[in-house]
Amino acid sequence: MKKIEISIKEKIERVLQETGFSRSQLARELEVDYQTVYRWLDQGVLPHKAQARRIDELFKEQVDLSVIVNQLRKKITRPIKLLKQNIELRGKFFLLMTYHSNAIEGSRMSLGETEEAIEGKKVRGRELFEMLEAINHNNALLFMLGVIKPGFKITEEYILKLHSIIMYNFNNKLPGKYRTGYVNLTNAEKKLPTAQQVPLLMRKFVANANKYGANIVKKIAGDHYEFEEIHPFFDGNGRVGRLIMLTQLLAKGLPPAIIEIEDRYNYYLALGKGDFGDFCNLTQMICESVLKGYNLLFAETSK
């Protein structure tokens, strides 16, 4: 396998190709002069950090990363098998996934503290519930990896089991059961389905979740939005939703994806755009995470 690294020059060339911009038009878009773009492309000069960030933003806006991601399936030999057989890789991935997914939901635990909790150590200065969140998420990943295989089909039973593990010892959150009342989403205007609607909507979700089509990542992005829109549980919807996303990616032969805490704002923004039927940003974000997951696999298997 080869590590995926997209250079600044490659990003600029792909943007020019996708947009049909001339170099002068691109310079105006990036608010630099033509000579600067010329130096980046033809003289190997690297842009300043702020310029590099703007190039990266434009690249993500204009280039469909799902094409690159779909090509990865031909290069990877069963990522599920790699995670099951490589203990070091599995431990690193579980730690990162647990830390970032919990942090997105408001956990204050550091990466090191999360690792201590997973190892069964008492974390100084942290409440029991904070340590339980880390332990439970790690256990949910262990369950997932124990049952998943290529072509794995998601069922209601599987989703409820994930939730029961995520919410273990949080009995007021009804572990493994759909919510029985209404919940409010912070900073969201869209009204959620009633508790009475949830079981029917979840049956429809599961019936559609295992149908992918040509653009797998775009379909998974749409499914992730739909699950979060249903919001079937009192708590744990984000964590379970990201585990479902991970399950779908692995089942279809794609690398594991981790939405990082640093991307929390953009993640919620991308989910919000789903309210208007726009899944481009969410698809791109998942693609970015898959590319990072691919490089995680590459780093461990190339040792």
C-alpha positions in Angstrom: 0.0 0.0 0.0 1.0 3.6 -0.6 0.4 6.5 1.8 -2.2 9.0 0.5 -0.7 12.5 0.4 -2.1 15.2 -1.8 0.4 17.9 -2.3 -0.4 21.6 -2.6 0.5 21.5 -6.2 -1.8 18.5 -6.8 -4.6 20.3 -5.1 -4.2 23.4 -7.2 -4.0 21.3 -10.4 -7.2 19.4 -9.5 -9.0 22.7 -8.7 -8.0 24.1 -12.1 -9.1 20.9 -13.8 -12.5 20.8 -12.0 -13.4 24.5 -12.2 -11.9 25.3 -15.6 -10.3 28.4 -14.0 -7.3 30.0 -15.7 -4.3 30.6 -13.4 -5.3 34.3 -13.3 -8.9 33.4 -12.3 -7.5 31.1 -9.5 -5.2 33.9 -8.3 -8.2 36.2 -8.0 -10.1 33.6 -6.2 -7.3 33.1 -3.7 -6.6 36.8 -3.5 -3.0 36.6 -4.7 -1.2 37.7 -7.8 -0.6 35.5 -10.9 3.1 35.3 -10.2 2.4 33.7 -6.8 0.3 30.9 -8.4 3.1 30.5 -11.0 5.7 30.0 -8.2 3.5 27.4 -6.5 2.9 25.4 -9.6 6.2 25.7 -11.6 8.9 26.6 -9.1 8.0 24.4 -6.1 7.4 27.3 -3.8 5.1 26.5 -0.8 2.4 28.9 0.2 2.1 30.5 3.6 -0.1 28.7 6.2 -3.1 31.0 5.6 -2.8 30.5 1.8 -2.4 26.8 2.2 -5.6 26.6 4.3 -7.5 28.6 1.6 -6.2 26.3 -1.1 -7.3 23.3 1.0 -10.8 24.8 1.5 -11.1 25.4 -2.3 -9.9 21.9 -3.0 -12.6 20.4 -0.7 -15.3 22.6 -2.2 -14.5 21.8 -5.8 -13.0 18.3 -6.0 -15.2 15.2 -5.4 -13.1 13.2 -2.9 -15.5 10.2 -3.1 -13.9 9.3 -6.5 -10.5 9.0 -4.7 -12.0 7.1 -1.8 -13.9 4.6 -4.0 -10.6 3.8 -5.8 -9.0 2.9 -2.4 -11.2 -0.2 -2.2 -9.1 -1.8 -4.9 -5.9 -1.2 -2.9 -6.9 -2.4 0.5 -7.1 -6.1 1.5 -10.0 -6.3 3.9 -9.6 -3.6 6.5 -11.7 -5.6 8.9 -9.2 -8.4 8.8 -6.4 -5.9 9.5 -8.1 -4.5 12.5 -8.9 -8.0 13.9 -5.4 -9.4 13.4 -3.2 -6.3 14.2 -3.6 -5.7 18.0 -1.5 -2.5 17.9 -3.5 -1.1 15.0 -6.8 -2.0 16.7 -5.8 -0.4 20.0 -4.7 2.8 18.4 -7.8 3.1 16.3 -10.2 2.3 19.2 -8.5 4.9 21.3 -8.7 7.6 18.7 -12.3 6.8 17.8 -13.4 6.7 21.5 -11.6 10.0 22.3 -12.9 12.0 19.4 -16.4 10.6 19.3 -16.9 11.3 23.1 -15.2 14.7 22.8 -17.6 15.7 20.1 -20.4 15.0 22.6 -18.8 17.2 25.2 -16.4 14.9 27.1 -13.6 16.8 28.8 -11.3 13.7 28.9 -7.9 14.1 27.2 -6.5 11.5 24.9 -4.2 10.2 27.7 -7.1 10.1 30.2 -9.2 8.2 27.8 -6.5 5.7 27.4 -6.2 5.3 31.1 -9.9 4.7 31.5 -9.9 2.1 28.7 -7.1 0.3 30.5 -9.2 0.1 33.7 -7.2 2.7 35.6 -8.7 5.3 37.8 -8.4 8.7 36.2 -7.5 11.4 38.6 -9.9 14.3 38.8 -12.5 12.7 36.6 -16.0 11.5 37.6 -17.0 7.9 37.3 -19.5 8.7 34.5 -16.7 10.2 32.4 -14.6 7.1 32.7 -17.7 4.9 32.0 -18.3 6.8 28.7 -14.8 5.9 27.5 -15.0 2.3 28.7 -18.5 1.9 27.1 -17.5 3.3 23.8 -14.4 1.1 23.6 -16.6 -2.0 24.5 -19.0 -1.0 21.7 -16.1 -1.0 19.2 -15.1 -4.4 20.5 -18.6 -5.7 20.0 -18.7 -4.2 16.5 -15.4 -5.8 15.4 -16.5 -9.1 16.9 -19.6 -9.4 14.7 -18.8 -7.4 11.6 -17.6 -9.0 8.4 -17.5 -8.0 4.7 -21.0 -7.5 3.5 -22.4 -7.3 7.1 -26.0 -6.2 7.2 -27.2 -3.6 9.7 -30.3 -4.6 11.7 -32.4 -2.9 14.4 -31.1 -5.5 16.8 -27.5 -4.5 16.0 -28.2 -0.8 16.5 -30.0 -1.4 19.8 -27.2 -3.5 21.0 -24.7 -0.7 20.2 -26.8 1.7 22.2 -27.1 -0.7 25.1 -23.3 -0.9 25.3 -22.7 2.9 24.8 -25.3 3.6 27.6 -24.4 0.8 30.0 -24.9 1.9 33.6 -26.8 5.0 32.4 -30.2 3.5 33.2 -32.0 6.8 33.0 -31.0 7.0 29.3 -32.9 3.7 28.5 -29.9 1.6 27.2 -30.9 -0.4 24.2 -34.4 1.1 23.9 -35.8 3.9 21.7 -36.8 7.1 23.5 -40.3 7.3 25.0 -40.5 11.1 24.9 -39.5 14.2 23.1 -35.9 15.6 23.1 -34.6 19.0 22.0 -31.5 19.5 19.9 -29.2 22.3 21.1 -28.9 25.1 18.5 -31.2 23.3 16.1 -34.6 24.6 14.8 -35.8 21.5 13.0 -38.4 19.6 14.9 -37.6 15.9 15.7 -40.0 13.0 15.1 -42.2 12.1 18.0 -41.4 9.0 20.1 -44.4 7.2 18.5 -42.9 7.8 15.0 -39.4 6.5 15.9 -39.9 2.7 15.6 -41.5 3.0 12.2 -38.8 5.4 11.0 -36.1 3.1 12.2 -37.6 0.1 10.4 -37.5 2.2 7.2 -33.9 3.3 8.0 -32.7 -0.2 8.4 -34.5 -1.4 5.3 -32.6 1.2 3.3 -29.2 1.2 5.2 -27.8 -1.9 3.4 -28.5 -0.5 -0.1 -25.5 1.5 -1.4 -25.4 2.2 -5.1 -22.4 3.4 -7.0 -21.3 6.2 -4.7 -20.9 4.4 -1.4 -19.7 7.3 0.7 -22.4 9.7 -0.5 -25.0 7.0 0.5 -23.4 6.6 3.9 -23.4 10.3 4.4 -27.1 10.4 3.6 -27.8 7.5 6.0 -25.8 9.3 8.8 -27.9 12.4 8.4 -31.1 10.4 8.4 -30.2 8.5 11.6 -29.3 11.8 13.4 -32.5 13.3 12.1 -34.6 10.5 13.6 -32.6 10.8 16.8 -34.1 7.6 18.1 -32.6 7.6 21.6 -32.6 10.0 24.6 -28.8 10.1 24.5 -26.0 8.6 22.6 -27.3 9.3 19.1 -24.1 10.9 17.8 -21.9 8.1 19.1 -24.2 5.3 17.8 -24.6 7.1 14.5 -20.9 7.3 14.0 -20.5 3.6 14.9 -23.2 2.8 12.2 -21.2 4.9 9.7 -18.0 3.0 10.7 -19.8 -0.3 10.3 -21.0 0.6 6.8 -17.6 1.7 5.7 -15.9 -1.4 6.9 -18.6 -3.7 5.6 -18.0 -2.2 2.1 -14.3 -2.7 2.3 -13.4 0.9 3.1 -11.0 2.1 5.8 -12.3 3.2 9.2 -13.2 6.9 9.5 -12.8 9.2 12.5 -14.5 12.5 12.7 -12.1 14.5 14.9 -13.0 17.0 17.6 -11.2 19.7 15.7 -13.9 19.3 13.0 -16.8 19.5 15.4 -18.1 22.8 14.1 -17.9 21.8 10.4 -19.4 18.5 11.2 -22.5 20.0 12.8 -22.6 22.6 10.0 -22.5 19.7 7.4 -25.3 17.9 9.2 -27.3 21.1 9.2 -27.0 21.5 5.5 -28.7 18.0 5.3 -31.9 19.7 6.4 -31.9 21.2 2.8 -31.0 18.0 1.1 -27.4 19.1 0.7 -25.0 16.2 1.7 -21.9 17.5 -0.2 -20.1 18.8 2.8 -20.9 15.8 4.9 -19.7 13.5 2.1 -16.5 15.4 1.7 -15.9 15.3 5.5 -16.4 11.5 5.6 -14.1 11.1 2.6 -11.4 13.1 4.4 -11.8 10.9 7.5 -11.6 7.8 5.3 -8.3 9.0 3.8 -6.9 9.5 7.3 -8.1 6.0 8.2 -6.4 4.7 5.2 -3.1 6.3 6.3 -3.6 4.9 9.8 -3.8 1.4 8.2 -0.8 2.2 6.0 1.3 3.4 8.9 0.8 0.3 11.0 1.0 -2.3 8.2 4.1 -0.8 6.6 6.2 -1.2 9.8 
